Amino acid sequence: MAVSEFNEDTQDQICDLIESLQQAEKLKNKDIRILLDKVARKYGGKVVNK
């Protein structure tokens, strides 16, 4: 599922969650990519590093 298939509200919620995780747990971009990849794979996708 491409990100463009998410509605805007869902995209905003994901961004807010990522920002909160970065601030609360001091996550680095690599850690966030790993977490997003786990979620994406659950739905048949994968996160790519561009």
N, C-alpha and C positions, 0 to 999 in steps of 0.2 A: 504494500500500500504506500503510495507516494504521499509526502507531506501535503501536497496540494489537495489530496482527497479528504483531509481533515477539515472540519469547519473552523472558522476563525476563532470561535470561543474555545475550542479544544486546543488549538495552537497556542492561544494566550495562556491557558491553564498550564500547559506543558512548560512554556517559557518561565512562568511565575514559579513553578515547582523547581525547575533547574536553578533559578536565581536563589531561591530559598536554601536549597541544598548547598550551593556554593558558599553562601554566607554562613550558614549554621555549622557545616561540617568541613569547611575549607576544602571542598573537592576541587580537583584540577580538571582541566578539559579532558585529559585522557580517561580519568575516572568516570566522567559524565558520558563519554562515548561508550565506555564499557557497559554502563547501566542502560543507556538507550539501545545499544545493540541487543542486550538480553531481552528487552521489551519487544523490539522490532522482530527478532527471530521467533518469538512466541506467536507472532501474527504472520509469519512467512516472509519477512523482509530481512534487511540487514542495514546497518549504518556504514556508510562509506566515508573515508577520510579524503576530503577534497583539498 
